[in-house]
């Protein structure tokens, strides 16, 4: 009975994975055209050196990474997503690209071997947010950067309540995506210093998933560990408010 249940769960997960990988680009096309594509181009302009992207998915960021000369590791633990990613890579001429099945929580690379870690619409769905960010911190060289673009928990109490209610069902439909993560605070609590931070509304997305942040966080040259120091709030980072009023 146990083996039967495990088999059924595996089949369900495989079907969900297949459908998600096949439909992701189509479902996101409108939002990409309205805002996400330009945001990707903006944040990825600063990617340099040895680059590691967690949760590469179907390879939406490839157009902005393939022009780089250093090694580029594209991590995607989902088999169906990796198939879509590999097909797109075949259309590029970049020999520095390496696709891996590594999950964000455990990357098989040495400490301080990466210059840039990229995460776009990924930290909402990793199994453990804090572990994933600590792994990114471990991999980055001192002075290295974490480039991020993520949707986060709403700052409106009513919307946040709906996020809490919808999260279990939304996770089933959207690849384990969590709606209530305070990703900016988590980045800072992992030791990063946020240097650029823009908050925006994701055009075309429902209200419970349209609050986004994007920017750059740096691994400081000397991490200060003071257990008596007060927690640093997200407000301590430099914010650039660019809430879009015209989403067409």
Beta strands, then each sheet from edge to edge (+ up, - down):
strand 1: 51-54
strand 2: 72-75
strand 3: 97-100
strand 4: 114-120
strand 5: 140-151
strand 6: 192-201
strand 7: 211-219
strand 8: 240-241
sheet 1: 3+ 2+ 1+ 4+ 5+ 7- 6+ 8+
end
